[in-house]
């Protein structure tokens, strides 16, 4: 029996459809075990959700608290050393009484171990700058970057007994780091540090001294400044310009300090990576496990080492300040005249104030009461409350912090505050205290035989209880606010 041609075509189509369906079902069933295994692995915190967020470029870092110094502060940083120039840099820093941070290469540390030891011994911070600084190796895959950081850390530990938690990526993190790099280094307990002032000393070989100086001078002034310098071979201009840079910031009222894990690090935003690399889920999970295991094994001891180093640094700074005060006190016995625009003049005798580190320090109560405010001292908590106009300052000697209140609302907190208890008096820097109270130093004359300071305070307006406008001066001739 013959079927019509049209009937045969119909059955052929049905058979083809069944075959295609069976193939699709077979392919689907074959993917279920693999998908189930991946889903099972991704149910952990290290799984697909975290991986996808990082892959999408979302920066995920653990929340941390940092301390803001009361005085404007410069953090000098030097990369690519140590070299034969590092000793000259250290000599200048010692002469100027300044501490800095050295992001050293493991390879260079092995060649200059004595310089590494000196950096640590003299109270500077030591940071990790990879082992060989070769971009192509470091940014081809995180595994290599991680191995180089570990290698350098072992070198530093062998030479100076320290394992730096501060790391600077060669060339900076921008366009070199991606979200994976940042996250994995954070999980390992490291702090990545970039900068907000580039001295330009590495733009090319042998950058002229004047070009570096003009670059630094033209950089914006912020409360905390992290400057990028280099102490590697070929940076003689950096050594030559360094004293001038230090003097420039000192005259602007800046203090100098080494970076620590308590300082909020300057970090560049994420940019489109200029490196072709990929990260699979399994590779990411393997790296995450390695970094977390490292943190568990080393971070507690590293934290303890860091705290001990910072305590030692605080003690060294205190001794240096005391020696500086004694020298300056012996050099001169000059009264200080303070002029307040629209508010008269008062004089401090040499025994009533001190001049050190290019700034004037005087008793908090003396200053506040002279300009019409009040100070209350809580002996049990070692806290002084200074009230002046709309401002209240809470000086906590135990915590070395200052809280600033405006109209009863806390607007800022300063840690590592410059304050000192001497003979029952809290000594504070004049310029910074005036700034906190809404005032301004308009003129300062510091000469061998003459010391004068002029300052002014702006006026403000408030409604009183009768809802009538009253004018208040932040300084009044009668001393009433």
N, C-alpha and C positions, 0 to 999 in steps of 0.2 A: 504494500500500500504506500503510495507516495503522498507526502504532505505538500501542500502548496509551498512555493518559495517563500511567501510572506510569513507562513506559519513557522517555517524553519528559522527564519531570522529572528522571530520573537523569542523562541526557546534559546537561541544562542545568546541573546541579550540578557535573558534571565540567568543563565549559567555564568556569564561574565560578571554580573552584579553580585552573585553569591560568592564567587571567588574573591572579588575585591573586598567584599564585606569581611570574609574570613581572614584575609590578610591584615586588614585594619584592626580587627579584634585581636589577632595574634600580636601585632606590634604594640597595642595598648597594654595587653597583659604582660608583655616582656618588660615594660617600663615600670610596672607597679613595684616590684621588689626594690629596684634601685631608688625610686622616688620615696618609698616607705623608709628605706634606710637613711636617706638624706633628711627626710622630715624628722625622723627620730633623733638624728644628730643635731638638727637645728632647733630642737625644743629647749636646748640649754641656752644660757645667756650668751655663750660664745657662738651661737648659731646664725641662722639665715637672717634674722631681723637685724642684728648688730652688723653683720657683714654687709647687708644691703644698704644700711644707713651710711656706713663708711664708703661704700662703693659710689653712693650718690654724692659724696663730697661733704657729708655732714661731720663737723668737727665735734667729737665727743671726748671731753676731758673731765677728770674728777674735780669736784669743787674744792678749792683750797682758800685759806685765809692768809693774807699777807700784812706786813707792817709798813705803814707809811711814815717816813721820817719827818719830824717836825721841821727841820731845817732843809731848804732846797739842797739836793744832793747830786753829785756827779759820780758816776761809776765808770772809771777808766778801765777799758778792757784791751788786752793785747793778744792777737792771734798768731798762729803759725810758728811760734817758738817752741822751746828755747833755742837761742842761737848765741853767737858771740856778742851780739848787741844787747841781749837780755841783762847782762851784768851792768851795762851803762844805764839802762832804764831803771833798774833796781837802785842804783846809786842816786839817781835823781829823785826817785820816790822817797828814799830814806832822808835825803837832804831836805825835801819839802814837807816831810811828815805826813805823807799821803799813802793810803793803801789802795791796791788795785786788784784786778782779776786777770789771770793769765790762762787763756784757752790753749793748752799745749797739745802738740802732736806726739803720739807715742813713739814714733820713729825718731823725732828730734830729742825727746826725753832720754832715749837710750844713748844718744850721742852726747848729750849735755846733762848728765845726771846731777852734777853739783849745782847747776842752775835751778833744777826742780827742787832740790833740797833747800836752797836758799829762799826760793819763793815761799815755800811753806813755813820755814823757820822765821821769816821776817813778817809773818802775819797777813800775807796776801792770800787771796782765794785761788785755788787751782781748778781749772775746768778742763773738760775733755773735748778735743777738737778732731777726733778720729785718729787713725794711725798714720795714714800716708797722704791724706788730702786729695786723693785721685777721684775726681767727680764721677767718671764713667763707672768706676767700681762701686762707689758709695751709693749711687742713685740708680743703678741698674736693677737692684733688688734689695729689699729691706734686710734680707739675711746677711748680705755682705756688710751693710752699714752696722748692723747689730754686732757682728763678729769683730769689726774694727774697733768699735766702742769698748767691747769687752777686752780686746787685746791691749788697748791703751790703758785701760783701767788696771789691768794686771801689772803693766809696766810701772805705773805710778805707785801702786801698792808696794811693789818690790823696792822701789827707790826711796820713797818718802813715807810709806805706811798709810797712805790716804787713798780712798776710792771716791773721786769726785761725783757728785750728783748733778752738777751743772754741766750741760753739754751745749756746744755751739756747732751747728752744721756748717761745714765749709761752704762758703758762698751764701750762707743764710738759708732759711727755710723756704723763702718765697720761690715758687716754681720748681723747687727741688723736693720738698716734702709734699706728701698728699695726706689725706685723712688717716690712712693706715699707719704711716710713719709716726704721725703725732700720737695716735691712740696707743700704739704699742710701746713707744718710749715712755708715755705717761703711765702705762700699766706697770712698767719696770721700775717706776719710782724716780725717773730722771726729770729734770727741769730743762726745757729747751730755752735758750736765750738768744735773741737777735739784738737789735740796737735801734735807737732813734736818732742818732747823729753819726754819720759816716764821715770820718776825717778826710777821706779821699786819698789816703796815703798808699793805696794799692791799685789805683786806677791804671797805672802803668809803672814801668820800672823807673826808679829814681825821680819821684814826684818832687818838685822844688818845695823848699821849706815855706816860702811865702804863699804858695798855692794851698798847702795844707792849712796854714794859719787863716787865710781868708775864708776857706770852706768852713772851718770850725766857728769862726767869728760870725759868719752869716747864718749859722744854724739857729733855729728857734729855741727860745729858753722855756723849759718846762720845769715843774717841781722836781722831777727825777729825770736825769739825763744819763743814758748809757751810750758811751762813745766808742766807736770801733777804731782801734789802732792796730798796728802790726809790729811785732818785735823779731820777725824772721830776717834772714839774710837779705841785704839790699835795702833795708829801711833806715838808713842813717839819718834821713831827713826827719823821721819820726822822733828819733832821739834828740835831734837839735831843736825841734819846735816844742817839745814836751814842757820844758820849764815855762815858756811863754803862755801855753794853754792853761797850765795850772794856776799861774798868777792871774790870768784873765778871769777865771771862774772864782777864785778867792776874792778878788775885788768886787765881784757881783754878789758876794755873800753866800756862796755855795760851800758846803762841806764835801768831803771826799770819803768814800767808803767802798769796801770790796763787796761784790755780789754774794749773797747767801740764798738759801732756799726760802728765807723769810721775805725777801725782796720780790715784789711782783715783777715777773720777767717781761721784757719787751719781746713780743712775738709778732711776726708778720702775718697778715691774713693769708688764707689759702689762695693760691693762684693756679691757673691751668698748668699742669706739669709739663715741663719741656723734655721729659724722659719717657720713652716708650717702655712701659712695663705693665704686667698684669698680676692679679692676685686671685687665686682660686680660693674657694671656701676651705678646702682641706689644708692648703698652705697657710692661710690666715690662722686657722685654729691651731696649727702646729707652732707657729710663731707666738701666738698669744699664750699658749701653755708654757713656752720657754721663758717669755718675759715675766709672766706671773710667778713662775718657780724661782726666777732670779730675785724678784722682789721679796719673796718669802724668806729666801736664804740670806740676802745681803742687806735689805732695807733697814731692819731694826738696828743692826750694828752701824750702818752708815748714818742713820739718824743720830745715834749716840755720839759718833765721831764728829758729826757736824755741830751738835750742841756744845761739845767740849771745845771745838775749835773756835766757835763763836764766843764762848765765855772767855777763852784765852785772849781773843781779839779785843773784847770789851775791857778786860783788865789792862792790856797793853795800851789801849787808847786812853784809859783813865790815867795811867802813869805818865804818858806823854803830855796830857793836858796839864797835869799837876806840875810837871817840870817846866812846861811852857809858861804857866802862870807865875812860877817862882822867878824865872828869868826876867819876864816882863815887869814884874813887881819891883825887882831889884834895879832895873834900868831907869825907871822914872817914877816920879811922885808928883804927877800933874793933876790939878783939879779938873773936873769935867763940868762945863757949863751946858745946860739944856734949855733951849728956847722953845716955847710953845706959842705958835702964831695965835695972837689974840688971847693969850693966857699967862703971860709973864715968863719969868726965868727962875731956875733954881740951880744950885751948884752942888756937885757931889765931890767930897774930898777923896784923895787917893785911896784911903782905907775903906771907902764906901762903895767902890766899884772895881772892876778888873778889866783889863784889855788883853785879849789873847785871840789867836787865830784870826787876826784882823777884824775883831768885833768887840763891842762893849757889852759887858754883862753886869747886871746890878740886881739888888734885892727886889723881888716881886712886890712886896708890900710897899716899899718906899716909892716905887714908880706909880703903882695904882693909886695910892693915897695922894701923891703929889698932883695927879691929874683929876682928882675928885671922885675916885671910886672907893670901894671897900673890899677888904680881904678877910675871909674867915678861915681859920686853921682847925682841922680835925686831927688831933694828935693820935687818936687810936687807929685811924685808917691811913694816916699820913697823906691826907688830901687837903689841898688849899682851894677855896672857891673865891675867885676874883670877880666882882660885879662892877660893871662900868657902862652906863647908858643902857642900850638895848642888848649889850653883850655880857655873857657870863663865861668864864674860863674855869674849867675844873682840872687842876694839876694833881695827878696821881703819881706820887714819888715812887711807890712800890712797883707800879706797872710801867713807869716811865712813859706815861701817856698824857695827852691833853685833849679834853673834849670842849669844843666850841659850841656855845648856845647863842642863838639870836632870837630874842623875844620868847625865850623859854623852850625853843625847839633846837635839838641837837643837829647841827648842820655839817659837822666834820669831826673826825677823831684822828689825832696824830700820835703815832707810836715812835719809840726810840727818841723821845723828846729830849731836847737839851735842857736839863734842869739839874741843879745840884744843891744839896743842903749843906750850908757852911755856917758854922756858929749859930745855928738856929734860924738861919735865913735861907729862903729859896732863891738861888741865883738863876736869872733867866737872861737870854739875849735881848738887848734893847730893841733892835730893828724888828725881829720877828714878833715880839710882844706887841709893839705898836701896830704892826700889820694886822694881827689878830683882832685888835680893838678898833679896826676901821680907820686907823690913822696912816700917816706916811712920813718917812724921814725925808725932808726936803733938802737938807744940806748937812754934810759931815766934814769937819776939819780935824784931821789927825796929823799934828806936826810935833817935832821934838819938844817944843815949849808951849804948845797950845792945843787944847782939845775942846771942840764945840760941836754940838748937835742941835739942829733945828727940826721941829716936827709940827705937823698940823693934823687936825681932825675935822672931818666934814660934819655939817649940821644935818639934823633929820627932824621930821614932823610926826606927831602922834595926836590922836584924838583922846582927850581926857574924859573923866567920868561924866562931865556935863555936855559931852559931845561938841566941845568947842576946840578949835585947832590951836595947839600949843607948840611952840618951837623949843626944841631942846638942843643944846650944844653938847657934843661929846666931851668937851672940856668947858668948865665954868670957872671964872676967876675966884668965886667964893668957895669952890670945892663942893658944891651941891649939884646933884644930878636930878 
